[in-house]
Amino acid sequence: MPGPSVGSAAISKNGPQHAQLQQHPAVNGTSSSSAADTTNKNNTHNNNNEHADATQQVTMPERHWSLMTRTIAHYERLEQIGEGTYGQVYKARCKDTNQIVAMKKIRVHHGKDWGMPPTVIREIKILKRLKHPNLVRMMEVVSSKGVEHLDEEDESTDVRFQKKQKDRVVDAREGYKGNLFLVLEYVSHDLTGLMDIAYQFTPVQIKSIFKQLLEALDFMHQNKYVHRDIKSSNILLDHHFRIKLADFGLARCIEPPILDNLHE
């Protein structure tokens, strides 16, 4: 009996599976390549099933770190340019983009109360919704949580804050430190400051300021909002006399349900 051929011996060395394919050639017109295709399809089907099972097990994707709230460590405070009800207002520089911004501090603990003041929550919601060239733009909200040492300097020198510290009730919430900062676009002047130095506006500049102010108010009213705090200190101007209406803490929404309740 003749021995096996060289080709058969080489195939048998590749393993039992390949040898079996060589010993059982095409059946009913099906080649060995068809068998390999069938094996690939089965593997693909199994992979799809495994992928579907893995997808069903994942209930919520992990949140990327870049989507989390940033801190004041991303900004360098240059100087204090004002002071509001809940904290100071600073001129600052973004360390990532070198852009000059205004940072409005909001103390989470204010007097005997904890949490965000309602006026601040309202202001953030309105700033996120209303976008207009003559309304001040809010870029983001950052926190001092985790970097409280960058936020201690002004509180140590603020007389109002030191007075309120005496009434503070120490409880479990003391562990949740950190204040919020509204990052707003920086505008160099306000109307009050220019009037204090007796700046002489030209008739054209006066008309331009009033026109821009009316356009900003018209935009707010079309979107069912009223400002309710129009005053010279809330009208900001840049070097080109472009105005930015600011401070929406007292603004209100006048949607139809509220208007209906006025008749009761």
C-alpha positions in Angstrom: 0.0 0.0 0.0 1.4 3.3 -1.0 2.3 5.7 1.9 0.7 9.1 2.4 1.7 11.9 0.0 3.9 14.8 1.0 0.9 17.2 0.8 -1.2 15.1 3.2 1.6 14.8 5.7 2.1 18.6 5.7 -1.6 19.2 6.3 -1.8 16.7 9.1 1.0 18.5 11.0 -1.2 21.7 11.1 -3.4 20.0 13.7 -6.3 17.6 13.9 -8.9 20.1 12.7 -7.1 20.8 9.4 -6.4 17.1 8.9 -10.0 16.3 9.3 -11.0 18.9 6.7 -8.4 17.3 4.3 -9.7 13.7 5.0 -13.3 14.7 4.4 -13.4 16.7 1.2 -16.4 18.4 -0.3 -19.8 16.7 0.4 -22.8 17.5 -1.8 -20.8 20.1 -3.6 -19.7 22.0 -0.5 -16.0 22.9 -0.4 -13.7 23.3 2.6 -13.9 27.1 2.1 -17.6 27.0 2.7 -17.0 25.2 5.9 -14.6 27.9 7.0 -17.2 30.6 6.1 -19.7 28.7 8.2 -17.3 28.7 11.1 -16.6 32.5 10.7 -20.4 33.2 10.7 -20.8 31.2 13.9 -18.0 33.1 15.5 -19.5 36.4 14.4 -22.9 35.4 15.7 -21.4 34.4 19.1 -19.5 37.7 19.2 -22.7 39.6 18.6 -24.4 37.8 21.3 -21.6 38.5 23.7 -21.7 42.2 22.8 -25.5 42.3 23.3 -25.1 40.7 26.7 -22.4 43.2 27.7 -24.6 46.1 26.5 -27.5 44.9 28.5 -25.4 44.7 31.7 -24.2 48.3 31.4 -27.0 50.5 32.8 -25.3 53.9 32.8 -22.1 54.9 31.0 -19.3 56.4 33.1 -19.2 60.2 33.1 -16.0 61.6 31.6 -13.9 63.7 34.0 -14.0 66.7 31.6 -17.9 66.9 32.0 -17.6 67.3 35.8 -17.8 70.7 37.5 -14.5 72.6 37.2 -12.9 74.5 40.1 -11.5 77.9 40.6 -8.1 76.4 40.1 -8.6 76.9 36.4 -8.7 80.7 36.9 -6.3 83.3 38.3 -8.0 86.1 40.1 -6.4 89.4 39.2 -8.4 92.0 41.2 -11.7 92.7 42.9 -13.9 94.9 40.8 -17.1 94.8 42.8 -19.2 93.3 45.6 -22.6 91.8 45.5 -25.1 90.5 48.1 -23.5 87.0 48.3 -19.9 87.7 47.7 -17.3 89.6 45.7 -16.9 90.0 41.9 -13.4 89.5 40.5 -11.6 90.2 37.3 -9.9 86.9 36.4 -7.9 85.1 33.7 -8.6 81.7 32.4 -5.4 79.6 32.7 -6.5 77.4 29.8 -7.4 80.1 27.2 -5.9 83.3 28.7 -9.3 84.9 28.3 -10.2 87.7 30.7 -13.5 87.0 32.6 -15.5 88.2 35.5 -16.1 85.8 38.4 -19.1 86.4 40.6 -18.8 84.6 44.0 -21.8 82.9 45.5 -21.4 81.7 49.1 -23.2 78.5 49.8 -23.5 79.4 53.4 -25.1 82.8 53.8 -25.9 84.0 57.3 -28.0 81.3 59.0 -29.1 79.7 55.7 -27.5 76.9 53.8 -27.7 76.1 50.1 -28.0 78.2 47.0 -30.0 81.4 47.3 -33.2 81.3 45.1 -32.2 84.5 43.3 -28.9 82.9 42.2 -30.6 79.7 40.9 -33.0 82.0 38.9 -30.2 84.0 37.5 -28.3 80.9 36.3 -31.4 79.5 34.6 -32.1 82.8 32.9 -28.5 83.3 31.7 -28.4 79.7 30.3 -31.7 80.3 28.4 -31.3 83.9 27.1 -28.6 84.5 24.5 -28.4 88.0 23.0 -25.5 90.4 22.0 -26.7 92.9 24.6 -27.1 90.5 27.5 -24.1 89.5 29.6 -23.0 85.9 28.7 -22.4 83.3 31.3 -19.6 80.8 30.3 -19.7 78.3 33.1 -20.2 77.8 36.9 -17.1 76.7 38.9 -16.7 75.6 42.5 -14.1 76.0 45.2 -14.8 72.5 46.5 -11.5 70.6 47.0 -9.5 73.8 46.6 -10.8 75.8 49.5 -7.4 77.2 50.2 -7.7 79.3 47.0 -10.9 80.9 48.4 -9.9 81.8 51.9 -8.2 85.2 51.3 -11.2 87.3 50.8 -13.3 85.7 53.5 -10.6 86.3 56.1 -10.7 90.1 55.3 -14.5 90.4 54.8 -16.0 92.1 57.9 -19.5 91.0 56.9 -18.4 87.4 56.6 -16.6 87.5 60.0 -19.7 88.8 61.6 -21.9 86.1 60.2 -19.4 83.5 61.3 -20.4 84.1 64.9 -24.0 83.0 64.1 -22.9 79.8 62.3 -24.2 76.6 63.6 -21.6 73.8 63.4 -23.2 70.6 62.1 -22.6 67.8 59.6 -22.9 70.1 56.7 -19.7 71.8 57.7 -17.9 69.0 55.8 -19.4 70.1 52.5 -17.4 73.2 52.0 -16.9 75.1 48.8 -18.6 78.1 47.2 -19.8 78.7 43.6 -18.5 81.2 41.1 -20.4 82.4 38.0 -17.9 82.9 35.2 -19.2 85.8 33.1 -17.8 87.7 30.2 -15.8 90.7 31.3 -16.9 94.2 30.4 -14.6 97.1 31.3 -17.1 99.8 32.4 -20.6 100.3 33.8 -22.8 103.3 33.3 -22.6 104.3 37.0 -18.8 104.6 36.9 -18.8 106.7 33.7 -21.4 109.0 35.3 -19.4 109.3 38.5 -16.4 110.7 36.5 -18.7 113.1 34.7 -18.1 111.5 31.3 -19.6 113.6 28.5 -21.6 111.4 26.1 -22.3 112.6 22.6 -25.8 112.6 21.3 -25.0 109.7 19.0 -23.6 107.7 21.9 -26.7 108.3 24.0 -29.0 107.2 21.2 -26.9 104.1 20.7 -27.0 103.2 24.3 -30.7 103.6 24.6 -31.3 101.7 21.3 -29.2 98.7 22.5 -31.0 98.7 25.9 -34.4 98.7 24.3 -33.3 95.8 22.0 -32.2 93.8 25.0 -35.4 94.4 26.9 -37.5 93.6 23.8 -35.7 90.3 23.4 -36.4 89.5 27.1 -40.0 90.4 26.8 -40.5 88.3 23.6 -39.1 85.4 25.6 -41.5 86.1 28.5 -39.0 87.5 30.9 -38.9 90.9 32.7 -35.6 92.2 34.3 -37.1 94.3 37.1 -33.8 95.8 38.1 -32.8 98.3 35.4 -30.3 100.8 36.9 -27.1 102.3 35.7 -24.8 99.9 37.6 -26.4 97.0 35.8 -25.7 98.5 32.3 -22.2 97.6 31.3 -20.3 99.2 28.4 -17.1 98.3 26.6 -14.7 100.7 24.8 -16.9 100.7 21.7 -20.0 101.6 23.7 -21.6 98.2 23.2 -23.8 97.6 26.2 -24.4 94.4 28.2 -27.4 94.2 30.5 -26.4 92.3 33.7 -27.7 91.1 37.1 -30.7 88.9 36.5 -31.3 88.0 40.2 -34.7 89.8 40.3 -35.8 88.8 36.8 -39.0 86.9 36.5 -40.7 84.7 33.9 -44.1 85.9 32.8 -45.4 82.7 31.2 -49.2 82.5 30.6 -50.0 80.5 33.8 -48.5 83.3 35.9 -50.5 85.9 33.9 -53.7 84.0 34.5 -53.1 84.0 38.3 -52.9 87.8 38.3 -56.7 88.0 37.8 -57.4 86.0 40.9 
